Amino acid sequence: MQVNQDDRITPQETSSSSNRFALIAIVLVILLSAAGYYYYSKDDSPKLIPNAPIVLPEPPSSEPLTLETNPEPETTPVENVTPQTTTTETDSTTTVEPQAPVETVPNLPESDAFVHQKALALISNNVVGSSLVTQDLIRQFVVFVDNLAQGELTRKVSPIKGPEKLFTVAEITNKVYLNPESYHRYDAYATVIANMDEQSLMHTYKQLTPLFDEAFAELGYSNAKFNDRMLQAIKVMLAAPIIEEPIELSSISVNYRFVDPNLEALPSAQKLLVRMGPENTRKVKTALRKMESQLAQ
């Protein structure tokens, strides 16, 4: 299998269109997988408001002399205050909840602007966020994930463009190697993964899940869940090796192959992680392992 066309270079360097399209979609897979876990495993049990009525600071402060003179009335105020405190705190609780604005999720055909805004909020990175496409975000992402789960990278379908820096090679003693400097093209994306906000992800995933499922059903998966497909994509990426030593390449025309037959036999999705370099790949795989274990529960 040939290295993707985006690895094509002049004697010095070239663009990396396929990698550019692919990397951020992988980032979004991780982000939305994280969101999926926090959405589906959300536990409402931590709300301990029923214990609040036992608080008694207000009654003692209003009648300290009565407590000293007549101990008996001490029991009566406690019983009377309890329902009052419950009502007050319950009212304050119900008053806080409506403050969160309820957003209406648009239909899939009209969802681009809404989804684009949500994606920008999740990414919180100008370099990565500025590369987001503005049309058919949901559909492109779903198609990309579907292919990624099969180990393939799609050149024409991706929700985002990728790094502007060019892929380069290095020639050493008449041999061609992948230039380690190329790894830094993906630093910004690895940083996005490391700075995920779980609460925002959970809320966004909850909002966008119906759109993902609708777009996934359009592909013919009427009896499957998009969340399961994302988990399959994560498994594919986790199987990618982490390569510390220099990676030798061989050229055929304007394309490059890995000299190591084991690397050359990898699915294109895993080859992308190899081209990210060991440090960035570790960051990605650490996040992926966490998401996989959480989503599998």
Secondary structure, DSSP 4 states (H G I P E B T S, - for coil): -PPPGGG---SSEE--HHHHHHHHHHHHHHHHHHHHHHHHT---TT--GGGGGG--SHHHHH-HHHHHH-SGGGHHHHHHHHHHHHHHHHHHHHHHGGGS--PPPPPGGG-HHHHHHHHHHHH--HHHHTTB--SSHHHHHHHHHHHHTTT---SS--SB----SPEEEEEETTEEEE-GGGGGGGHHHHHHHHT--HHHHHHHHHHHHHHHHHHHHHTT-TTS-HHHHHHHHHHHHHTS----S--EEEEETTEEEESSHHHHTS-HHHHHHHHH-HHHHHHHHHHHHHHHHHHT-
